[in-house]
């Protein structure tokens, strides 16, 4: 599962690749708790064990891609006929 976090006053996104077995609903709850807290930090751990922290007050947006579609590899998505 891919998570992209936009941070205020920064042109770049933070991208975190979580494990495929990540519970989406638990992730939503974790994000909401951090953002509702006055001095909250949003901590995420990627699939390699790297911990990423973002000051919740600086979060502009969060995009969660649960990967419902299989990823495509290569140059063409169509069939050769």
N, CA, C and O atoms as a Maestro MAE file, in Angstrom:
{
 s_m_m2io_version
 :::
 2.0.0
}

f_m_ct {
 s_m_title
 :::
 protein
 m_atom[324] {
  # First column is atom index #
  i_m_mmod_type
  r_m_x_coord
  r_m_y_coord
  r_m_z_coord
  i_m_residue_number
  s_m_chain_name
  s_m_pdb_residue_name
  s_m_pdb_atom_name
  i_m_atomic_number
  :::
  1 25 0.844 -1.160 0.000 1 A "UNK " " N  " 7
  2 3 0.000 0.000 0.000 1 A "UNK " " CA " 6
  3 2 0.896 1.232 0.000 1 A "UNK " " C  " 6
  4 15 1.834 1.332 0.790 1 A "UNK " " O  " 8
  5 25 0.598 2.154 -0.886 2 A "UNK " " N  " 7
  6 3 1.370 3.391 -0.989 2 A "UNK " " CA " 6
  7 2 0.621 4.528 -0.307 2 A "UNK " " C  " 6
  8 15 -0.591 4.670 -0.467 2 A "UNK " " O  " 8
  9 25 1.355 5.337 0.458 3 A "UNK " " N  " 7
  10 3 0.798 6.510 1.114 3 A "UNK " " CA " 6
  11 2 1.625 7.707 0.684 3 A "UNK " " C  " 6
  12 15 2.851 7.691 0.794 3 A "UNK " " O  " 8
  13 25 0.956 8.752 0.192 4 A "UNK " " N  " 7
  14 3 1.627 9.998 -0.179 4 A "UNK " " CA " 6
  15 2 1.091 11.094 0.727 4 A "UNK " " C  " 6
  16 15 -0.119 11.263 0.877 4 A "UNK " " O  " 8
  17 25 2.016 11.836 1.329 5 A "UNK " " N  " 7
  18 3 1.652 12.887 2.269 5 A "UNK " " CA " 6
  19 2 2.169 14.214 1.732 5 A "UNK " " C  " 6
  20 15 3.366 14.382 1.504 5 A "UNK " " O  " 8
  21 25 1.250 15.153 1.536 6 A "UNK " " N  " 7
  22 3 1.628 16.507 1.169 6 A "UNK " " CA " 6
  23 2 1.855 17.314 2.431 6 A "UNK " " C  " 6
  24 15 1.058 17.250 3.367 6 A "UNK " " O  " 8
  25 25 2.928 18.066 2.460 7 A "UNK " " N  " 7
  26 3 3.286 18.872 3.627 7 A "UNK " " CA " 6
  27 2 3.177 20.340 3.255 7 A "UNK " " C  " 6
  28 15 3.636 20.749 2.188 7 A "UNK " " O  " 8
  29 25 2.570 21.136 4.134 8 A "UNK " " N  " 7
  30 3 2.411 22.562 3.845 8 A "UNK " " CA " 6
  31 2 3.779 23.221 3.681 8 A "UNK " " C  " 6
  32 15 4.746 22.855 4.348 8 A "UNK " " O  " 8
  33 25 3.836 24.176 2.800 9 A "UNK " " N  " 7
  34 3 5.024 24.961 2.493 9 A "UNK " " CA " 6
  35 2 6.192 24.105 2.002 9 A "UNK " " C  " 6
  36 15 7.357 24.436 2.223 9 A "UNK " " O  " 8
  37 25 5.860 23.001 1.333 10 A "UNK " " N  " 7
  38 3 6.884 22.150 0.739 10 A "UNK " " CA " 6
  39 2 6.368 21.641 -0.603 10 A "UNK " " C  " 6
  40 15 5.256 21.118 -0.673 10 A "UNK " " O  " 8
  41 25 7.148 21.783 -1.661 11 A "UNK " " N  " 7
  42 3 6.684 21.356 -2.977 11 A "UNK " " CA " 6
  43 2 6.738 19.835 -3.175 11 A "UNK " " C  " 6
  44 15 6.168 19.322 -4.138 11 A "UNK " " O  " 8
  45 25 7.409 19.117 -2.288 12 A "UNK " " N  " 7
  46 3 7.578 17.676 -2.448 12 A "UNK " " CA " 6
  47 2 6.635 16.903 -1.538 12 A "UNK " " C  " 6
  48 15 6.226 17.382 -0.481 12 A "UNK " " O  " 8
  49 25 6.305 15.701 -1.976 13 A "UNK " " N  " 7
  50 3 5.490 14.791 -1.176 13 A "UNK " " CA " 6
  51 2 6.398 13.814 -0.441 13 A "UNK " " C  " 6
  52 15 7.528 13.552 -0.852 13 A "UNK " " O  " 8
  53 25 5.872 13.288 0.651 14 A "UNK " " N  " 7
  54 3 6.544 12.197 1.344 14 A "UNK " " CA " 6
  55 2 5.829 10.923 0.919 14 A "UNK " " C  " 6
  56 15 4.609 10.818 1.047 14 A "UNK " " O  " 8
  57 25 6.587 9.957 0.414 15 A "UNK " " N  " 7
  58 3 5.995 8.703 -0.025 15 A "UNK " " CA " 6
  59 2 6.456 7.578 0.890 15 A "UNK " " C  " 6
  60 15 7.649 7.419 1.150 15 A "UNK " " O  " 8
  61 25 5.488 6.797 1.378 16 A "UNK " " N  " 7
  62 3 5.780 5.684 2.262 16 A "UNK " " CA " 6
  63 2 5.122 4.442 1.673 16 A "UNK " " C  " 6
  64 15 3.926 4.447 1.382 16 A "UNK " " O  " 8
  65 25 5.897 3.389 1.500 17 A "UNK " " N  " 7
  66 3 5.384 2.123 0.974 17 A "UNK " " CA " 6
  67 2 5.150 1.187 2.153 17 A "UNK " " C  " 6
  68 15 6.088 0.588 2.679 17 A "UNK " " O  " 8
  69 25 3.886 1.066 2.564 18 A "UNK " " N  " 7
  70 3 3.531 0.204 3.685 18 A "UNK " " CA " 6
  71 2 3.370 -1.228 3.190 18 A "UNK " " C  " 6
  72 15 3.264 -1.469 1.987 18 A "UNK " " O  " 8
  73 25 3.354 -2.155 4.102 19 A "UNK " " N  " 7
  74 3 3.175 -3.557 3.732 19 A "UNK " " CA " 6
  75 2 1.806 -3.800 3.119 19 A "UNK " " C  " 6
  76 15 0.857 -3.063 3.386 19 A "UNK " " O  " 8
  77 25 1.709 -4.838 2.294 20 A "UNK " " N  " 7
  78 3 0.450 -5.150 1.623 20 A "UNK " " CA " 6
  79 2 -0.640 -5.582 2.594 20 A "UNK " " C  " 6
  80 15 -1.824 -5.509 2.267 20 A "UNK " " O  " 8
  81 25 -0.255 -6.027 3.773 21 A "UNK " " N  " 7
  82 3 -1.239 -6.490 4.745 21 A "UNK " " CA " 6
  83 2 -1.686 -5.385 5.710 21 A "UNK " " C  " 6
  84 15 -2.288 -5.682 6.742 21 A "UNK " " O  " 8
  85 25 -1.404 -4.128 5.394 22 A "UNK " " N  " 7
  86 3 -1.784 -3.002 6.245 22 A "UNK " " CA " 6
  87 2 -3.299 -2.860 6.270 22 A "UNK " " C  " 6
  88 15 -3.953 -2.898 5.228 22 A "UNK " " O  " 8
  89 25 -3.849 -2.696 7.466 23 A "UNK " " N  " 7
  90 3 -5.291 -2.512 7.649 23 A "UNK " " CA " 6
  91 2 -5.638 -1.057 7.320 23 A "UNK " " C  " 6
  92 15 -5.223 -0.142 8.030 23 A "UNK " " O  " 8
  93 25 -6.393 -0.849 6.252 24 A "UNK " " N  " 7
  94 3 -6.724 0.501 5.779 24 A "UNK " " CA " 6
  95 2 -7.524 1.265 6.824 24 A "UNK " " C  " 6
  96 15 -7.257 2.443 7.063 24 A "UNK " " O  " 8
  97 25 -8.496 0.618 7.448 25 A "UNK " " N  " 7
  98 3 -9.321 1.299 8.453 25 A "UNK " " CA " 6
  99 2 -8.494 1.717 9.663 25 A "UNK " " C  " 6
  100 15 -8.693 2.808 10.197 25 A "UNK " " O  " 8
  101 25 -7.572 0.868 10.102 26 A "UNK " " N  " 7
  102 3 -6.694 1.218 11.221 26 A "UNK " " CA " 6
  103 2 -5.788 2.389 10.841 26 A "UNK " " C  " 6
  104 15 -5.491 3.244 11.675 26 A "UNK " " O  " 8
  105 25 -5.349 2.425 9.583 27 A "UNK " " N  " 7
  106 3 -4.524 3.535 9.101 27 A "UNK " " CA " 6
  107 2 -5.316 4.839 9.122 27 A "UNK " " C  " 6
  108 15 -4.793 5.870 9.543 27 A "UNK " " O  " 8
  109 25 -6.583 4.804 8.667 28 A "UNK " " N  " 7
  110 3 -7.438 5.990 8.717 28 A "UNK " " CA " 6
  111 2 -7.579 6.495 10.148 28 A "UNK " " C  " 6
  112 15 -7.482 7.697 10.397 28 A "UNK " " O  " 8
  113 25 -7.806 5.582 11.089 29 A "UNK " " N  " 7
  114 3 -7.947 5.971 12.500 29 A "UNK " " CA " 6
  115 2 -6.662 6.602 13.031 29 A "UNK " " C  " 6
  116 15 -6.701 7.605 13.743 29 A "UNK " " O  " 8
  117 25 -5.528 6.006 12.680 30 A "UNK " " N  " 7
  118 3 -4.235 6.536 13.122 30 A "UNK " " CA " 6
  119 2 -4.015 7.948 12.587 30 A "UNK " " C  " 6
  120 15 -3.559 8.826 13.320 30 A "UNK " " O  " 8
  121 25 -4.338 8.170 11.315 31 A "UNK " " N  " 7
  122 3 -4.177 9.489 10.700 31 A "UNK " " CA " 6
  123 2 -5.106 10.495 11.373 31 A "UNK " " C  " 6
  124 15 -4.678 11.597 11.718 31 A "UNK " " O  " 8
  125 25 -6.367 10.131 11.563 32 A "UNK " " N  " 7
  126 3 -7.329 11.039 12.190 32 A "UNK " " CA " 6
  127 2 -6.926 11.408 13.604 32 A "UNK " " C  " 6
  128 15 -7.033 12.573 13.987 32 A "UNK " " O  " 8
  129 25 -6.461 10.440 14.395 33 A "UNK " " N  " 7
  130 3 -6.028 10.726 15.764 33 A "UNK " " CA " 6
  131 2 -4.877 11.721 15.774 33 A "UNK " " C  " 6
  132 15 -4.871 12.661 16.568 33 A "UNK " " O  " 8
  133 25 -3.906 11.516 14.896 34 A "UNK " " N  " 7
  134 3 -2.739 12.400 14.857 34 A "UNK " " CA " 6
  135 2 -3.138 13.811 14.452 34 A "UNK " " C  " 6
  136 15 -2.638 14.778 15.026 34 A "UNK " " O  " 8
  137 25 -4.029 13.946 13.475 35 A "UNK " " N  " 7
  138 3 -4.415 15.266 12.989 35 A "UNK " " CA " 6
  139 2 -5.303 15.992 13.996 35 A "UNK " " C  " 6
  140 15 -5.225 17.215 14.114 35 A "UNK " " O  " 8
  141 25 -6.135 15.266 14.716 36 A "UNK " " N  " 7
  142 3 -7.004 15.892 15.712 36 A "UNK " " CA " 6
  143 2 -6.230 16.365 16.937 36 A "UNK " " C  " 6
  144 15 -6.687 17.265 17.640 36 A "UNK " " O  " 8
  145 25 -5.078 15.782 17.202 37 A "UNK " " N  " 7
  146 3 -4.265 16.146 18.349 37 A "UNK " " CA " 6
  147 2 -3.564 17.477 18.082 37 A "UNK " " C  " 6
  148 15 -3.065 17.715 16.983 37 A "UNK " " O  " 8
  149 25 -3.531 18.331 19.087 38 A "UNK " " N  " 7
  150 3 -2.888 19.649 18.942 38 A "UNK " " CA " 6
  151 2 -1.399 19.538 18.596 38 A "UNK " " C  " 6
  152 15 -0.906 20.252 17.723 38 A "UNK " " O  " 8
  153 25 -0.698 18.653 19.274 39 A "UNK " " N  " 7
  154 3 0.748 18.535 19.061 39 A "UNK " " CA " 6
  155 2 1.104 17.149 18.545 39 A "UNK " " C  " 6
  156 15 2.156 16.608 18.885 39 A "UNK " " O  " 8
  157 25 0.221 16.568 17.716 40 A "UNK " " N  " 7
  158 3 0.391 15.192 17.267 40 A "UNK " " CA " 6
  159 2 1.446 15.008 16.200 40 A "UNK " " C  " 6
  160 15 1.748 15.907 15.416 40 A "UNK " " O  " 8
  161 25 1.991 13.814 16.202 41 A "UNK " " N  " 7
  162 3 2.913 13.360 15.156 41 A "UNK " " CA " 6
  163 2 2.254 12.167 14.494 41 A "UNK " " C  " 6
  164 15 1.654 11.321 15.157 41 A "UNK " " O  " 8
  165 25 2.374 12.114 13.193 42 A "UNK " " N  " 7
  166 3 1.907 10.957 12.448 42 A "UNK " " CA " 6
  167 2 3.127 10.098 12.165 42 A "UNK " " C  " 6
  168 15 4.030 10.510 11.437 42 A "UNK " " O  " 8
  169 25 3.150 8.904 12.744 43 A "UNK " " N  " 7
  170 3 4.263 7.982 12.548 43 A "UNK " " CA " 6
  171 2 3.794 6.809 11.710 43 A "UNK " " C  " 6
  172 15 2.779 6.186 12.020 43 A "UNK " " O  " 8
  173 25 4.534 6.505 10.643 44 A "UNK " " N  " 7
  174 3 4.263 5.358 9.789 44 A "UNK " " CA " 6
  175 2 5.545 4.542 9.661 44 A "UNK " " C  " 6
  176 15 6.643 5.098 9.656 44 A "UNK " " O  " 8
  177 25 5.401 3.226 9.557 45 A "UNK " " N  " 7
  178 3 6.545 2.344 9.378 45 A "UNK " " CA " 6
  179 2 6.402 1.651 8.034 45 A "UNK " " C  " 6
  180 15 5.402 0.979 7.780 45 A "UNK " " O  " 8
  181 25 7.401 1.812 7.172 46 A "UNK " " N  " 7
  182 3 7.310 1.217 5.840 46 A "UNK " " CA " 6
  183 2 7.642 -0.269 5.885 46 A "UNK " " C  " 6
  184 15 7.964 -0.815 6.940 46 A "UNK " " O  " 8
  185 25 7.558 -0.909 4.733 47 A "UNK " " N  " 7
  186 3 7.748 -2.358 4.668 47 A "UNK " " CA " 6
  187 2 9.165 -2.796 5.007 47 A "UNK " " C  " 6
  188 15 9.386 -3.974 5.285 47 A "UNK " " O  " 8
  189 25 10.135 -1.883 4.992 48 A "UNK " " N  " 7
  190 3 11.526 -2.213 5.353 48 A "UNK " " CA " 6
  191 2 11.829 -1.904 6.812 48 A "UNK " " C  " 6
  192 15 12.954 -2.103 7.270 48 A "UNK " " O  " 8
  193 25 10.821 -1.415 7.551 49 A "UNK " " N  " 7
  194 3 11.016 -1.108 8.957 49 A "UNK " " CA " 6
  195 2 11.453 0.323 9.224 49 A "UNK " " C  " 6
  196 15 11.696 0.684 10.376 49 A "UNK " " O  " 8
  197 25 11.559 1.142 8.193 50 A "UNK " " N  " 7
  198 3 11.942 2.551 8.346 50 A "UNK " " CA " 6
  199 2 10.755 3.324 8.909 50 A "UNK " " C  " 6
  200 15 9.644 3.211 8.392 50 A "UNK " " O  " 8
  201 25 10.976 4.103 9.957 51 A "UNK " " N  " 7
  202 3 9.904 4.898 10.570 51 A "UNK " " CA " 6
  203 2 9.967 6.323 10.036 51 A "UNK " " C  " 6
  204 15 11.033 6.937 9.991 51 A "UNK " " O  " 8
  205 25 8.797 6.845 9.629 52 A "UNK " " N  " 7
  206 3 8.688 8.186 9.079 52 A "UNK " " CA " 6
  207 2 7.710 8.956 9.950 52 A "UNK " " C  " 6
  208 15 6.595 8.496 10.195 52 A "UNK " " O  " 8
  209 25 8.123 10.125 10.417 53 A "UNK " " N  " 7
  210 3 7.265 10.965 11.252 53 A "UNK " " CA " 6
  211 2 7.016 12.306 10.597 53 A "UNK " " C  " 6
  212 15 7.924 12.919 10.036 53 A "UNK " " O  " 8
  213 25 5.763 12.756 10.674 54 A "UNK " " N  " 7
  214 3 5.377 14.051 10.120 54 A "UNK " " CA " 6
  215 2 4.583 14.785 11.200 54 A "UNK " " C  " 6
  216 15 3.694 14.211 11.829 54 A "UNK " " O  " 8
  217 25 4.914 16.050 11.405 55 A "UNK " " N  " 7
  218 3 4.136 16.864 12.336 55 A "UNK " " CA " 6
  219 2 2.729 16.997 11.769 55 A "UNK " " C  " 6
  220 15 2.552 17.513 10.666 55 A "UNK " " O  " 8
  221 25 1.737 16.538 12.507 56 A "UNK " " N  " 7
  222 3 0.358 16.481 11.998 56 A "UNK " " CA " 6
  223 2 -0.164 17.850 11.580 56 A "UNK " " C  " 6
  224 15 -0.955 17.942 10.642 56 A "UNK " " O  " 8
  225 25 0.257 18.903 12.251 57 A "UNK " " N  " 7
  226 3 -0.213 20.250 11.916 57 A "UNK " " CA " 6
  227 2 0.286 20.708 10.543 57 A "UNK " " C  " 6
  228 15 -0.271 21.645 9.972 57 A "UNK " " O  " 8
  229 25 1.314 20.069 10.011 58 A "UNK " " N  " 7
  230 3 1.889 20.443 8.721 58 A "UNK " " CA " 6
  231 2 1.344 19.609 7.556 58 A "UNK " " C  " 6
  232 15 1.707 19.844 6.404 58 A "UNK " " O  " 8
  233 25 0.473 18.636 7.853 59 A "UNK " " N  " 7
  234 3 -0.064 17.774 6.805 59 A "UNK " " CA " 6
  235 2 -1.091 18.548 5.983 59 A "UNK " " C  " 6
  236 15 -2.068 19.066 6.524 59 A "UNK " " O  " 8
  237 25 -0.861 18.624 4.667 60 A "UNK " " N  " 7
  238 3 -1.795 19.294 3.762 60 A "UNK " " CA " 6
  239 2 -2.819 18.293 3.227 60 A "UNK " " C  " 6
  240 15 -4.007 18.602 3.130 60 A "UNK " " O  " 8
  241 25 -2.352 17.096 2.884 61 A "UNK " " N  " 7
  242 3 -3.252 16.044 2.397 61 A "UNK " " CA " 6
  243 2 -2.554 14.700 2.522 61 A "UNK " " C  " 6
  244 15 -1.330 14.617 2.625 61 A "UNK " " O  " 8
  245 25 -3.362 13.655 2.510 62 A "UNK " " N  " 7
  246 3 -2.847 12.286 2.527 62 A "UNK " " CA " 6
  247 2 -3.589 11.502 1.466 62 A "UNK " " C  " 6
  248 15 -4.820 11.504 1.424 62 A "UNK " " O  " 8
  249 25 -2.838 10.831 0.608 63 A "UNK " " N  " 7
  250 3 -3.417 9.989 -0.433 63 A "UNK " " CA " 6
  251 2 -3.020 8.545 -0.130 63 A "UNK " " C  " 6
  252 15 -1.837 8.228 -0.006 63 A "UNK " " O  " 8
  253 25 -4.025 7.676 -0.015 64 A "UNK " " N  " 7
  254 3 -3.780 6.274 0.289 64 A "UNK " " CA " 6
  255 2 -4.187 5.445 -0.919 64 A "UNK " " C  " 6
  256 15 -5.338 5.481 -1.353 64 A "UNK " " O  " 8
  257 25 -3.228 4.698 -1.456 65 A "UNK " " N  " 7
  258 3 -3.491 3.812 -2.589 65 A "UNK " " CA " 6
  259 2 -3.405 2.387 -2.071 65 A "UNK " " C  " 6
  260 15 -2.318 1.850 -1.856 65 A "UNK " " O  " 8
  261 25 -4.576 1.782 -1.875 66 A "UNK " " N  " 7
  262 3 -4.622 0.441 -1.305 66 A "UNK " " CA " 6
  263 2 -4.234 -0.630 -2.306 66 A "UNK " " C  " 6
  264 15 -4.166 -1.807 -1.954 66 A "UNK " " O  " 8
  265 25 -3.979 -0.242 -3.553 67 A "UNK " " N  " 7
  266 3 -3.506 -1.201 -4.540 67 A "UNK " " CA " 6
  267 2 -4.548 -2.217 -4.951 67 A "UNK " " C  " 6
  268 15 -4.250 -3.406 -5.059 67 A "UNK " " O  " 8
  269 25 -5.775 -1.758 -5.185 68 A "UNK " " N  " 7
  270 3 -6.827 -2.677 -5.590 68 A "UNK " " CA " 6
  271 2 -6.575 -3.236 -6.987 68 A "UNK " " C  " 6
  272 15 -7.057 -4.318 -7.320 68 A "UNK " " O  " 8
  273 25 -5.821 -2.502 -7.804 69 A "UNK " " N  " 7
  274 3 -5.454 -2.959 -9.146 69 A "UNK " " CA " 6
  275 2 -4.042 -3.512 -9.108 69 A "UNK " " C  " 6
  276 15 -3.184 -2.945 -8.432 69 A "UNK " " O  " 8
  277 25 -3.779 -4.590 -9.807 70 A "UNK " " N  " 7
  278 3 -2.393 -5.069 -9.855 70 A "UNK " " CA " 6
  279 2 -1.510 -4.062 -10.583 70 A "UNK " " C  " 6
  280 15 -1.943 -3.413 -11.534 70 A "UNK " " O  " 8
  281 25 -0.275 -3.943 -10.127 71 A "UNK " " N  " 7
  282 3 0.654 -3.011 -10.769 71 A "UNK " " CA " 6
  283 2 1.100 -3.571 -12.097 71 A "UNK " " C  " 6
  284 15 1.300 -4.777 -12.240 71 A "UNK " " O  " 8
  285 25 1.255 -2.690 -13.071 72 A "UNK " " N  " 7
  286 3 1.700 -3.100 -14.400 72 A "UNK " " CA " 6
  287 2 3.160 -2.740 -14.556 72 A "UNK " " C  " 6
  288 15 3.616 -1.689 -14.106 72 A "UNK " " O  " 8
  289 25 3.879 -3.634 -15.201 73 A "UNK " " N  " 7
  290 3 5.297 -3.417 -15.441 73 A "UNK " " CA " 6
  291 2 5.534 -3.469 -16.928 73 A "UNK " " C  " 6
  292 15 5.020 -4.355 -17.612 73 A "UNK " " O  " 8
  293 25 6.303 -2.537 -17.435 74 A "UNK " " N  " 7
  294 3 6.613 -2.526 -18.864 74 A "UNK " " CA " 6
  295 2 6.139 -1.260 -19.521 74 A "UNK " " C  " 6
  296 15 5.720 -0.314 -18.853 74 A "UNK " " O  " 8
  297 25 6.209 -1.245 -20.853 75 A "UNK " " N  " 7
  298 3 5.897 -0.043 -21.582 75 A "UNK " " CA " 6
  299 2 4.471 -0.002 -22.096 75 A "UNK " " C  " 6
  300 15 3.920 1.088 -22.257 75 A "UNK " " O  " 8
  301 25 3.857 -1.128 -22.356 76 A "UNK " " N  " 7
  302 3 2.502 -1.153 -22.907 76 A "UNK " " CA " 6
  303 2 1.551 -1.888 -21.984 76 A "UNK " " C  " 6
  304 15 1.901 -2.916 -21.403 76 A "UNK " " O  " 8
  305 25 0.352 -1.355 -21.853 77 A "UNK " " N  " 7
  306 3 -0.644 -1.995 -21.006 77 A "UNK " " CA " 6
  307 2 -1.588 -2.870 -21.811 77 A "UNK " " C  " 6
  308 15 -2.322 -3.677 -21.240 77 A "UNK " " O  " 8
  309 25 -1.579 -2.722 -23.124 78 A "UNK " " N  " 7
  310 3 -2.495 -3.481 -23.976 78 A "UNK " " CA " 6
  311 2 -1.908 -4.825 -24.387 78 A "UNK " " C  " 6
  312 15 -0.805 -5.190 -23.980 78 A "UNK " " O  " 8
  313 25 -2.659 -5.545 -25.192 79 A "UNK " " N  " 7
  314 3 -2.186 -6.837 -25.688 79 A "UNK " " CA " 6
  315 2 -1.614 -6.668 -27.083 79 A "UNK " " C  " 6
  316 15 -2.008 -5.770 -27.827 79 A "UNK " " O  " 8
  317 25 -0.700 -7.524 -27.419 80 A "UNK " " N  " 7
  318 3 -0.099 -7.504 -28.746 80 A "UNK " " CA " 6
  319 2 -0.946 -8.399 -29.646 80 A "UNK " " C  " 6
  320 15 -1.233 -9.544 -29.297 80 A "UNK " " O  " 8
  321 25 -1.335 -7.888 -30.779 81 A "UNK " " N  " 7
  322 3 -2.232 -8.691 -31.578 81 A "UNK " " CA " 6
  323 2 -1.862 -8.725 -32.948 81 A "UNK " " C  " 6
  324 15 -2.533 -9.370 -33.753 81 A "UNK " " O  " 8
  :::
 }
 m_bond[323] {
  # First column is bond index #
  i_m_from
  i_m_to
  i_m_order
  :::
  1 1 2 1
  2 2 3 1
  3 3 4 2
  4 3 5 1
  5 5 6 1
  6 6 7 1
  7 7 8 2
  8 7 9 1
  9 9 10 1
  10 10 11 1
  11 11 12 2
  12 11 13 1
  13 13 14 1
  14 14 15 1
  15 15 16 2
  16 15 17 1
  17 17 18 1
  18 18 19 1
  19 19 20 2
  20 19 21 1
  21 21 22 1
  22 22 23 1
  23 23 24 2
  24 23 25 1
  25 25 26 1
  26 26 27 1
  27 27 28 2
  28 27 29 1
  29 29 30 1
  30 30 31 1
  31 31 32 2
  32 31 33 1
  33 33 34 1
  34 34 35 1
  35 35 36 2
  36 35 37 1
  37 37 38 1
  38 38 39 1
  39 39 40 2
  40 39 41 1
  41 41 42 1
  42 42 43 1
  43 43 44 2
  44 43 45 1
  45 45 46 1
  46 46 47 1
  47 47 48 2
  48 47 49 1
  49 49 50 1
  50 50 51 1
  51 51 52 2
  52 51 53 1
  53 53 54 1
  54 54 55 1
  55 55 56 2
  56 55 57 1
  57 57 58 1
  58 58 59 1
  59 59 60 2
  60 59 61 1
  61 61 62 1
  62 62 63 1
  63 63 64 2
  64 63 65 1
  65 65 66 1
  66 66 67 1
  67 67 68 2
  68 67 69 1
  69 69 70 1
  70 70 71 1
  71 71 72 2
  72 71 73 1
  73 73 74 1
  74 74 75 1
  75 75 76 2
  76 75 77 1
  77 77 78 1
  78 78 79 1
  79 79 80 2
  80 79 81 1
  81 81 82 1
  82 82 83 1
  83 83 84 2
  84 83 85 1
  85 85 86 1
  86 86 87 1
  87 87 88 2
  88 87 89 1
  89 89 90 1
  90 90 91 1
  91 91 92 2
  92 91 93 1
  93 93 94 1
  94 94 95 1
  95 95 96 2
  96 95 97 1
  97 97 98 1
  98 98 99 1
  99 99 100 2
  100 99 101 1
  101 101 102 1
  102 102 103 1
  103 103 104 2
  104 103 105 1
  105 105 106 1
  106 106 107 1
  107 107 108 2
  108 107 109 1
  109 109 110 1
  110 110 111 1
  111 111 112 2
  112 111 113 1
  113 113 114 1
  114 114 115 1
  115 115 116 2
  116 115 117 1
  117 117 118 1
  118 118 119 1
  119 119 120 2
  120 119 121 1
  121 121 122 1
  122 122 123 1
  123 123 124 2
  124 123 125 1
  125 125 126 1
  126 126 127 1
  127 127 128 2
  128 127 129 1
  129 129 130 1
  130 130 131 1
  131 131 132 2
  132 131 133 1
  133 133 134 1
  134 134 135 1
  135 135 136 2
  136 135 137 1
  137 137 138 1
  138 138 139 1
  139 139 140 2
  140 139 141 1
  141 141 142 1
  142 142 143 1
  143 143 144 2
  144 143 145 1
  145 145 146 1
  146 146 147 1
  147 147 148 2
  148 147 149 1
  149 149 150 1
  150 150 151 1
  151 151 152 2
  152 151 153 1
  153 153 154 1
  154 154 155 1
  155 155 156 2
  156 155 157 1
  157 157 158 1
  158 158 159 1
  159 159 160 2
  160 159 161 1
  161 161 162 1
  162 162 163 1
  163 163 164 2
  164 163 165 1
  165 165 166 1
  166 166 167 1
  167 167 168 2
  168 167 169 1
  169 169 170 1
  170 170 171 1
  171 171 172 2
  172 171 173 1
  173 173 174 1
  174 174 175 1
  175 175 176 2
  176 175 177 1
  177 177 178 1
  178 178 179 1
  179 179 180 2
  180 179 181 1
  181 181 182 1
  182 182 183 1
  183 183 184 2
  184 183 185 1
  185 185 186 1
  186 186 187 1
  187 187 188 2
  188 187 189 1
  189 189 190 1
  190 190 191 1
  191 191 192 2
  192 191 193 1
  193 193 194 1
  194 194 195 1
  195 195 196 2
  196 195 197 1
  197 197 198 1
  198 198 199 1
  199 199 200 2
  200 199 201 1
  201 201 202 1
  202 202 203 1
  203 203 204 2
  204 203 205 1
  205 205 206 1
  206 206 207 1
  207 207 208 2
  208 207 209 1
  209 209 210 1
  210 210 211 1
  211 211 212 2
  212 211 213 1
  213 213 214 1
  214 214 215 1
  215 215 216 2
  216 215 217 1
  217 217 218 1
  218 218 219 1
  219 219 220 2
  220 219 221 1
  221 221 222 1
  222 222 223 1
  223 223 224 2
  224 223 225 1
  225 225 226 1
  226 226 227 1
  227 227 228 2
  228 227 229 1
  229 229 230 1
  230 230 231 1
  231 231 232 2
  232 231 233 1
  233 233 234 1
  234 234 235 1
  235 235 236 2
  236 235 237 1
  237 237 238 1
  238 238 239 1
  239 239 240 2
  240 239 241 1
  241 241 242 1
  242 242 243 1
  243 243 244 2
  244 243 245 1
  245 245 246 1
  246 246 247 1
  247 247 248 2
  248 247 249 1
  249 249 250 1
  250 250 251 1
  251 251 252 2
  252 251 253 1
  253 253 254 1
  254 254 255 1
  255 255 256 2
  256 255 257 1
  257 257 258 1
  258 258 259 1
  259 259 260 2
  260 259 261 1
  261 261 262 1
  262 262 263 1
  263 263 264 2
  264 263 265 1
  265 265 266 1
  266 266 267 1
  267 267 268 2
  268 267 269 1
  269 269 270 1
  270 270 271 1
  271 271 272 2
  272 271 273 1
  273 273 274 1
  274 274 275 1
  275 275 276 2
  276 275 277 1
  277 277 278 1
  278 278 279 1
  279 279 280 2
  280 279 281 1
  281 281 282 1
  282 282 283 1
  283 283 284 2
  284 283 285 1
  285 285 286 1
  286 286 287 1
  287 287 288 2
  288 287 289 1
  289 289 290 1
  290 290 291 1
  291 291 292 2
  292 291 293 1
  293 293 294 1
  294 294 295 1
  295 295 296 2
  296 295 297 1
  297 297 298 1
  298 298 299 1
  299 299 300 2
  300 299 301 1
  301 301 302 1
  302 302 303 1
  303 303 304 2
  304 303 305 1
  305 305 306 1
  306 306 307 1
  307 307 308 2
  308 307 309 1
  309 309 310 1
  310 310 311 1
  311 311 312 2
  312 311 313 1
  313 313 314 1
  314 314 315 1
  315 315 316 2
  316 315 317 1
  317 317 318 1
  318 318 319 1
  319 319 320 2
  320 319 321 1
  321 321 322 1
  322 322 323 1
  323 323 324 2
  :::
 }
}
